[in-house]
């Protein structure tokens, strides 16, 4: 089984911790994604989802133009080191009910592994169905 660094996507669309909610939502829309890692420089500080923007931002009456992502993001991020075995990474995804695993080394974001990355890789596609059904079952 390969390591996560062998199957991860290195180019990651991310939000800066000081980005406002409007710009962050537009970035999600432009890239058709529902979450973004939140960075300060290259350091991973959290993750923000489209749901966070709606529930913790708009529904709380926050002005999306004046509210920074760091005010509503989730600070606890599910991540793995680059040398983590893919099966172990998938187990983390299953146990935390996430479809993307951030790859971090010394607090710096190095990449992301998604269910899609695993499905496209011949060495890992066998565990994708197992992971997807486990993630759906527990939600």
trRosetta pair geometry for C-beta under 8 A, 3 or more apart (Angstrom, degrees):
i j d omega theta_ij theta_ji phi_ij phi_ji
1 85 5.5 61 101 -170 119 99
1 86 5.2 -135 168 45 104 101
1 87 5.1 -14 -180 -21 167 104
1 123 7.1 143 -135 158 45 107
1 124 7.3 81 -149 -94 84 85
2 6 4.0 -101 175 72 126 140
2 7 5.8 121 96 -31 133 105
2 85 8.0 147 100 -149 29 57
2 86 5.4 47 74 -25 70 126
2 121 7.5 -89 33 163 143 145
2 123 5.3 77 -12 112 113 148
2 124 6.7 -76 37 -52 107 110
3 6 5.2 100 60 -1 70 103
3 7 8.0 -175 93 7 41 87
3 82 6.7 53 145 150 122 61
3 83 5.2 -46 -151 -147 143 39
3 84 6.3 122 -158 67 83 37
3 85 6.2 -65 -106 -96 61 36
3 86 6.7 -177 -142 -39 12 77
4 7 6.3 -77 -151 50 40 92
4 8 5.5 51 156 -48 78 109
4 80 5.4 109 -5 97 164 130
4 81 7.8 135 46 90 126 41
4 82 6.2 -136 77 -150 93 36
4 83 7.8 -10 36 42 86 5
4 84 4.9 15 -2 67 120 93
4 85 7.7 58 -28 102 80 8
4 86 5.9 144 -74 -91 61 64
4 89 4.8 112 -78 -60 121 155
4 101 6.9 -91 -138 102 140 127
4 103 5.4 -178 128 -100 124 119
4 111 7.9 174 142 82 95 116
4 113 5.2 -94 -155 -41 100 145
5 8 5.8 -40 -127 15 30 119
5 82 3.7 42 -64 -172 121 94
5 83 6.7 -8 -4 -67 123 42
5 103 6.5 138 -84 -167 66 149
5 110 7.2 -30 -112 127 95 136
5 111 7.2 120 -125 37 59 139
6 86 7.8 -73 58 -56 102 115
7 86 6.1 50 18 -101 142 126
7 113 5.8 56 100 -124 98 110
7 117 5.2 120 156 148 92 112
7 118 6.3 52 163 -88 145 59
7 121 5.0 -55 -124 -45 112 162
7 123 7.7 -131 -76 68 121 110
7 124 5.9 13 -103 0 158 152
8 82 7.6 -88 5 -126 146 78
8 103 4.9 -34 -109 -12 159 149
8 110 7.2 57 113 111 158 90
8 111 3.5 98 144 120 129 136
8 112 6.1 142 -160 65 97 22
8 113 4.7 -74 -99 -66 77 81
8 117 6.6 19 -119 -174 27 164
9 12 6.6 122 106 -75 97 74
9 111 5.6 167 79 -167 41 101
9 112 5.5 -21 56 62 94 79
9 113 7.5 156 10 -89 74 37
9 114 7.1 1 2 4 122 101
9 117 5.9 -131 -31 -87 93 129
10 110 7.0 -51 -130 160 78 64
10 111 4.6 -56 -101 -94 45 113
12 37 6.2 13 150 25 134 127
12 109 6.2 -94 56 150 151 127
12 111 6.2 170 -43 -138 116 38
12 112 5.1 109 -106 -9 120 112
13 27 6.6 173 169 168 118 109
13 31 5.1 -70 -30 -84 176 175
13 33 6.6 153 67 28 134 151
13 36 6.3 -78 115 -122 85 101
14 36 5.7 136 -139 179 37 97
14 37 4.7 -41 -120 72 101 88
14 38 7.0 160 -175 -97 93 18
14 39 5.0 41 151 -7 140 117
14 109 6.8 130 -84 79 149 166
15 19 4.7 -113 -170 40 95 143
15 23 8.0 133 -133 106 102 94
15 24 4.8 20 -114 -117 139 105
15 27 6.6 162 -84 63 89 155
15 36 4.4 89 -14 118 100 137
15 37 7.3 -176 30 87 73 41
15 38 5.1 -28 76 -107 98 70
15 39 7.2 161 81 21 44 75
15 48 6.0 -26 38 35 149 128
15 69 5.0 135 136 -80 138 173
16 19 4.7 117 58 -32 78 97
16 38 7.5 51 163 -160 10 69
16 39 6.1 -51 -111 71 50 81
16 40 7.4 87 -162 -99 72 43
16 69 7.4 138 88 33 44 133
17 38 5.3 84 -88 168 69 105
17 39 6.7 -122 -31 86 84 31
17 40 4.8 -10 -1 -72 134 86
17 45 5.4 5 -81 58 125 153
17 46 7.6 92 -107 31 97 106
17 68 6.7 38 148 163 61 117
17 69 5.9 -132 -151 74 36 102
17 70 4.1 41 -175 -59 95 115
17 73 7.5 -83 -128 1 78 150
18 68 5.1 -48 -142 -138 44 127
18 69 7.4 -30 15 30 4 90
18 70 6.9 -10 -73 -3 44 117
19 23 5.1 -116 -174 84 102 121
19 24 5.1 120 120 -60 123 95
19 27 7.9 -9 174 -7 155 142
19 68 6.8 112 65 -149 34 71
19 69 5.1 26 66 -15 85 121
20 23 5.2 89 60 14 78 101
20 24 6.9 -146 97 -6 38 94
20 64 6.4 102 157 157 101 59
20 65 5.6 16 171 -162 154 28
20 66 6.7 10 -128 -46 124 8
20 67 6.2 99 -151 65 78 50
20 68 6.3 -65 -95 -95 51 46
20 69 7.4 -176 -134 -35 8 75
21 24 5.5 -59 -144 41 32 113
21 25 6.1 34 158 -21 68 106
21 53 5.2 140 -159 -139 108 100
21 57 5.0 128 -117 -153 156 156
21 58 7.7 -180 148 -48 153 81
21 62 7.2 105 -13 111 152 116
21 64 3.8 -100 79 -148 115 81
21 65 7.7 -71 49 -42 85 22
21 67 5.0 14 -17 77 116 104
21 68 8.0 -176 -37 -137 73 6
21 69 6.8 146 -81 -80 59 65
21 72 7.2 37 -90 26 115 143
22 25 5.9 -56 -148 35 27 109
22 26 6.5 26 154 -17 63 107
22 64 4.5 108 -51 134 82 109
22 65 5.5 11 -8 -85 135 59
23 26 5.6 -54 -149 37 32 113
23 27 6.4 37 151 -23 65 104
24 27 5.6 -51 -150 32 32 114
24 28 6.6 34 151 -18 63 102
24 36 6.5 -140 -160 37 97 146
24 48 6.2 -19 178 102 146 146
24 53 6.7 -170 95 -88 117 129
24 69 5.3 121 -67 -83 152 117
25 28 5.6 -52 -152 35 34 113
25 29 6.4 35 150 -19 66 105
25 50 7.0 90 -124 -124 82 80
25 53 5.5 134 -77 -172 105 167
25 64 7.2 -19 -1 -166 133 137
26 29 5.5 -53 -147 37 34 113
26 30 6.1 35 155 -22 67 107
27 30 5.8 -52 -143 36 29 112
27 31 6.4 0 164 6 63 112
27 36 6.6 35 106 -74 125 152
28 31 6.5 -78 -147 52 24 91
28 32 7.9 82 163 -95 57 4
28 33 5.4 -111 -146 75 70 71
28 34 6.5 67 -163 -110 122 22
28 35 7.6 52 -116 -39 118 11
28 36 6.4 -114 -77 -34 91 111
28 50 5.7 166 155 -76 162 99
29 32 7.4 20 -172 -73 29 45
33 36 6.9 103 106 -67 124 76
34 49 5.9 13 148 -156 84 85
34 50 4.8 -76 -153 2 74 114
34 51 7.7 34 176 -13 107 85
35 47 5.6 18 177 175 118 107
35 48 6.6 170 -152 88 71 41
35 49 4.3 -30 -96 -100 94 72
35 50 7.1 -99 -67 -9 55 71
35 100 6.9 -164 70 40 125 138
36 47 7.0 170 85 -155 38 66
36 48 5.6 -11 58 59 87 89
37 44 5.7 -54 -176 -131 121 100
37 46 7.6 156 -164 92 56 37
37 47 5.6 -44 -109 -101 49 77
37 77 7.2 55 -129 -134 91 143
37 102 5.7 107 -93 -107 131 136
37 109 5.7 119 135 -109 158 151
37 112 7.3 -155 -30 -74 127 123
38 44 7.4 95 71 -160 54 58
38 45 5.1 -70 105 69 95 93
38 46 4.3 -5 49 67 124 82
38 47 6.2 -160 0 -85 90 20
38 48 5.5 78 -55 -15 116 100
38 69 5.4 -170 -119 129 125 128
38 70 6.6 152 169 -83 144 68
38 73 4.8 -38 -12 -120 158 160
39 42 6.4 -32 -163 -141 127 17
39 43 6.3 135 -157 69 75 45
39 44 6.1 -45 -99 -96 74 43
39 45 6.4 137 -126 9 20 94
39 109 6.3 -87 -91 6 115 133
40 43 5.1 -23 65 64 81 104
40 45 5.1 64 -7 -39 99 135
42 108 4.6 9 132 -137 109 99
42 109 6.5 -143 178 35 70 79
43 107 4.8 -1 -139 140 92 108
43 108 6.1 -62 -93 -90 49 57
43 109 7.7 113 -171 -11 12 83
44 77 6.0 -97 150 58 121 167
44 79 7.0 120 101 -80 160 151
44 102 6.2 129 -135 154 157 148
44 104 5.5 -85 21 -107 143 125
44 107 6.3 -153 38 -179 79 61
44 108 7.1 123 -11 -155 87 14
44 109 4.5 110 -62 -58 106 96
45 70 6.9 -22 123 -112 140 101
45 73 7.3 70 111 101 93 153
45 75 7.0 -53 161 -131 68 76
46 69 8.0 179 78 140 120 99
46 70 7.1 130 28 -122 138 63
46 73 3.7 104 118 138 141 128
46 74 5.6 164 -169 80 104 43
46 75 4.6 -60 -96 -103 110 40
46 76 7.8 28 -126 21 80 26
46 77 6.0 -171 -136 -53 32 109
47 73 6.3 153 71 -167 26 100
47 74 5.3 -21 62 61 81 98
47 77 5.2 125 -21 -108 106 97
47 102 7.5 -152 -74 -35 119 137
48 52 5.0 -121 -158 70 70 145
48 53 6.8 71 168 -51 108 87
48 69 5.1 -85 -49 -162 157 106
48 72 6.6 70 -127 95 109 91
48 73 4.4 -72 -71 -105 89 87
48 74 7.3 163 -87 14 42 74
49 52 4.6 112 52 -3 73 98
49 53 7.3 -132 98 -3 47 82
49 74 7.6 21 -4 -1 98 118
50 53 5.7 -49 -157 31 38 114
50 54 6.7 30 149 -12 66 106
51 54 5.8 -59 -149 41 34 106
51 55 5.6 10 164 -1 73 116
52 55 6.4 -63 -126 50 23 94
52 56 5.0 -21 -168 28 66 120
52 57 6.9 66 137 -14 63 101
52 72 5.1 137 163 142 102 105
52 73 6.5 53 169 -108 160 36
52 74 6.7 -126 -90 -26 138 89
53 56 7.4 -31 -79 56 10 82
53 57 4.8 -29 -164 27 45 139
53 58 6.6 40 146 -10 68 100
53 64 7.4 46 -169 -120 101 113
53 72 6.8 109 -92 112 41 151
54 57 6.7 8 -35 52 7 92
54 58 5.3 -36 -140 41 43 118
54 59 6.1 49 154 -21 63 104
55 58 7.9 22 -19 51 13 80
55 59 5.3 -20 -138 30 33 134
55 60 7.7 51 147 -26 43 95
56 59 7.5 25 -21 50 13 97
56 60 6.0 -6 -176 -8 34 133
56 62 7.8 3 133 9 58 139
56 72 3.9 147 110 -149 124 105
57 60 6.3 -108 -176 37 6 102
57 62 4.7 -89 -160 61 60 124
57 64 6.2 67 161 -94 128 82
57 67 5.7 160 -138 100 102 156
57 71 8.0 100 -97 93 86 105
57 72 5.0 -32 -60 -81 90 164
58 61 7.8 52 177 -61 32 17
58 62 6.8 -82 -71 53 25 79
58 64 6.6 -2 -77 -59 86 110
62 66 7.7 -138 175 76 81 83
62 67 4.3 51 160 -68 123 150
62 71 7.4 168 -142 112 156 137
62 72 7.4 -150 44 -60 165 127
63 66 4.3 31 89 33 117 104
63 67 6.0 156 72 -23 56 94
64 67 6.0 -55 -120 37 29 108
67 71 5.5 -104 -171 58 89 141
67 72 6.8 44 155 -20 123 118
68 71 5.2 107 67 -9 74 101
69 72 6.6 -84 -160 49 40 87
69 73 5.4 47 155 -48 81 112
70 73 5.8 -40 -121 16 32 118
74 77 7.2 133 107 -73 93 64
77 102 5.7 -18 162 34 120 141
77 104 7.8 98 105 -38 128 146
78 92 5.9 158 -177 155 111 109
78 93 7.2 126 138 -94 143 51
78 96 4.6 170 -94 93 146 167
78 98 5.2 175 47 21 149 155
78 101 6.1 -77 120 -123 99 71
78 102 6.9 129 86 23 56 88
79 101 6.7 131 -125 -180 33 73
79 102 4.3 -44 -105 79 92 92
79 103 6.8 156 -163 -96 88 14
79 104 4.3 12 174 8 143 120
80 84 3.9 -76 173 23 118 160
80 88 7.2 138 -132 109 137 98
80 89 4.8 -73 -21 -106 169 95
80 92 6.2 175 -63 28 112 160
80 101 5.6 16 4 163 111 122
80 102 7.6 155 22 82 64 47
80 103 6.0 -33 72 -110 79 64
80 104 7.4 132 63 29 28 77
80 113 7.7 -20 44 21 125 128
81 84 5.1 126 60 -35 71 96
81 103 7.4 47 174 -160 13 74
81 104 7.0 -62 -94 75 47 61
81 105 6.1 81 -144 -91 76 77
82 103 5.5 72 -86 180 65 116
82 105 5.6 -16 -12 -57 108 122
82 110 5.7 -39 -72 89 112 160
82 111 7.7 79 -105 31 93 111
84 88 5.3 -119 179 83 96 120
84 89 5.2 111 119 -59 122 97
84 103 8.0 -150 30 -124 114 89
85 88 4.5 86 66 6 89 107
85 89 7.0 -158 94 -7 46 86
86 89 5.3 -55 -149 37 36 115
86 90 6.2 38 153 -21 69 103
86 113 7.6 -164 -129 -162 85 157
86 118 7.1 141 -171 -113 123 107
86 123 7.9 125 21 117 162 104
86 124 5.3 -94 158 -109 157 127
86 127 7.4 147 129 50 109 150
87 90 5.6 -51 -149 35 32 112
87 91 6.5 38 150 -22 63 102
87 127 6.5 -148 -107 -108 75 165
88 91 5.5 -49 -150 32 34 115
88 92 6.8 38 149 -20 63 100
89 92 5.6 -51 -155 31 35 113
89 93 6.6 36 148 -19 65 103
89 101 5.2 154 -174 106 102 171
89 113 6.0 26 157 71 146 153
90 93 5.4 -50 -150 34 37 115
90 94 6.3 39 151 -20 67 103
90 118 7.1 87 -88 -109 113 159
90 127 5.5 -49 -113 142 175 132
90 130 7.8 57 159 91 138 104
90 131 4.9 -96 -164 -91 109 129
91 94 5.6 -52 -147 37 32 112
91 95 6.2 25 158 -15 67 109
92 95 6.0 -58 -140 40 28 105
92 96 6.1 1 167 6 65 114
92 101 6.1 90 89 -116 119 128
93 96 6.6 -73 -141 52 21 92
93 97 8.0 98 165 -78 53 3
93 98 5.3 -105 -144 73 69 77
93 99 6.8 73 -166 -109 118 20
93 100 7.8 143 -120 40 114 9
93 101 5.3 -86 -70 -55 101 111
93 115 7.6 158 168 -68 155 86
93 131 6.1 25 91 -162 125 121
93 135 6.8 -40 141 -79 91 121
94 97 7.5 18 -178 -72 28 43
94 131 5.8 -119 -68 -139 100 73
94 134 4.3 -5 -138 116 115 135
94 135 6.0 -112 -117 -65 58 74
94 138 7.7 105 -180 9 71 141
97 135 5.7 128 -138 -147 58 78
97 138 5.6 -126 -87 93 112 117
97 139 6.0 133 -152 -80 129 80
98 101 6.8 122 101 -72 120 64
98 135 7.6 -106 50 -130 18 124
99 114 6.2 28 143 -154 82 81
99 115 5.1 -53 -164 -12 90 115
99 135 6.5 91 -78 -173 79 165
100 112 5.4 -2 -174 -179 109 117
100 113 7.0 157 -157 80 57 45
100 114 4.8 -22 -102 -98 83 81
100 115 7.8 -85 -70 -7 55 73
101 112 6.9 152 76 -161 44 64
101 113 4.7 -13 59 60 99 97
101 114 7.8 -176 21 -77 67 35
102 109 6.2 -60 -173 -128 113 95
102 111 7.8 164 -160 93 53 39
102 112 5.5 -34 -107 -104 54 82
103 109 7.4 91 74 -163 59 58
103 110 4.7 -73 110 70 99 98
103 111 4.3 2 48 63 126 80
103 112 6.4 -152 6 -79 87 26
103 113 6.3 83 -45 -18 108 93
104 107 6.5 -7 180 -132 115 17
104 108 6.6 153 -156 72 71 36
104 109 5.9 -38 -100 -98 79 46
104 110 6.4 168 -103 8 22 91
105 108 5.8 -29 70 60 68 91
105 110 5.3 42 9 -37 103 133
109 112 7.9 -4 -171 -53 106 84
112 117 7.9 171 112 -24 69 146
113 117 5.2 -117 -153 67 62 145
113 118 6.8 62 175 -47 100 94
114 117 4.8 111 51 -2 70 96
114 118 7.3 -136 98 1 44 85
115 118 5.7 -58 -155 39 35 112
115 119 6.2 38 148 -24 68 107
115 128 6.0 107 -169 -146 83 95
115 131 6.4 -166 -117 104 100 126
115 132 6.1 88 -152 -77 142 94
115 135 7.9 -92 -76 10 137 156
116 119 5.5 -53 -143 34 33 112
116 120 6.4 27 159 -16 65 107
117 120 6.2 -64 -153 37 27 106
117 121 6.6 19 155 -18 64 112
118 121 5.9 -62 -147 35 32 108
118 124 4.4 -95 -154 124 80 124
118 125 6.6 149 146 -90 68 44
118 127 6.7 -75 176 76 132 92
118 128 4.9 162 113 -83 110 98
118 131 7.2 32 92 33 160 152
119 124 8.0 -71 -50 100 20 91
119 125 5.4 67 -148 -122 39 89
119 128 4.6 88 -83 -120 77 164
120 125 7.4 168 27 -79 10 107
121 124 4.5 32 86 33 115 102
121 125 6.3 -178 75 -41 55 81
122 125 6.2 -34 -126 4 27 115
124 127 5.8 -55 -173 37 70 105
124 128 6.9 89 133 -45 80 91
125 128 5.3 -33 -157 0 49 124
126 129 7.7 -53 -176 23 35 98
126 130 7.8 23 140 -2 60 114
127 130 5.2 -59 -159 45 55 118
127 131 5.8 57 145 -25 81 106
128 131 5.7 -59 -146 38 30 109
128 132 6.1 26 159 -18 68 108
129 132 5.9 -55 -143 38 29 109
129 133 6.3 22 161 -14 64 108
130 133 6.4 -62 -149 38 24 104
130 134 6.4 20 155 -17 62 112
131 134 5.8 -61 -148 38 29 110
131 135 6.2 27 157 -19 67 108
132 135 5.8 -55 -145 36 30 109
132 136 6.3 25 158 -14 65 109
133 136 5.8 -56 -144 41 32 109
133 137 6.1 38 157 -28 66 108
134 137 5.8 -50 -142 31 28 114
134 138 6.7 13 166 -9 61 110
135 138 6.7 -69 -152 39 24 99
135 139 6.9 32 155 -35 61 107
136 139 6.0 -54 -153 16 32 115
